[in-house]
Amino acid sequence: MKLAGFNEYGAIKVVAVRTPQAAYQSDAKIKDEWQTLRFHEAPKLAPAIVEHETFLGMLKAGGAEVLSLPGDDSLTLDSIYARDALLVSPKGLILCNMGRASRNNEPQINAHFLNKHGFPLLGRIEKPGTIEGGDLIWLDATKLAVGQGPRTNAEGIRQLQELLGDEVEVHVVSLPAPDHPDDVFHLMSMISPLDRDLALIYRPLMPDSFLNWLTGLGISFVEVPEEEFIPMGCNVLAVGPRDTLMLDRLPLTKARLEAAGCRVQTYVGDEISRKGEGGPTCLTRPLVRE
């Protein structure tokens, strides 16, 4: 199957996910891992399954084909956040070398599954390079923003540029350090594209050089209010142009999105999102967009 739609806002046609059954697996596994992985609380498996099924129902209702990535004993609870282990590119999938070492079995498992479903493989990021999918945002097929920070380093970005070739402009964005070295702060923690000319941002953390680059591309902004940034107000998945899916209980951000002409659907994500700090963009690896 040909990868297509190199942006973050076109209608999702094919998306990969990993269910709680495959990632969390059992109450015993959750108990063993949640503190080490710095989840806020131990997720509850049964309600996590219900939340995820509802979330997938929203994706399917929008016309997306959903591919469920397999489980494996080597995977951790983090593997529910399917975006991070693989990168999509016009030439094929790229396997990440994860900034969190405990996740480094995911790329090969995910790539093997998707390759069997017809998705071509381009290459992989090798040590000492690191890169994670949450740090990459396609603006279009020739323009890519990449966050350089705790999970994606300069060598990983250099290897990525080499794989993509000179036809792709890679704009590097410096990211702030998280409060704890094992915590995550991805580029998509502070920006979510909504349409060709609109993005949701948390302005206080956006470097001026990045804002200027986006503005130069004709992109305007909806801003997440201070009080809704930590609860993941900036983590919003566009399932189509100005057609969005976000966590519930973020009323100010929801109202601002709607004022900008966006359709907003919300889901309950207490077990699959809030406890592990992974919103709807983290839960999904879009493979084909319009």
Buried (B, 14 or more C-beta within 10 A) or exposed (E): EEBBBBBBBBBBBBBBBBBBBBBBBEEEBBEEBBEEBBBEEBBBBEBBBBBBEEBBEBBEEBEBBBBBBEBBEEBBBBBBBBBBBBBBBBBBBBBBBBBBEBBBBBBBBBBEBBEEEEBEBBBBBEEEBBBBBBBBBBBBBEBBBBBBBBBBBEBBBEBBBEBBEEEBBBBBBEBBEBEEEEEBBBBBBBBBBBBBBBBBBBEEBBEEEBBEBBEEBEBEBBBBBEEBBEBBBBBBBBBBBBBBBBBEBBEEBBEBBBEBEBEBBBBBBBBBBBBBBBBBBBBBBBBBBE
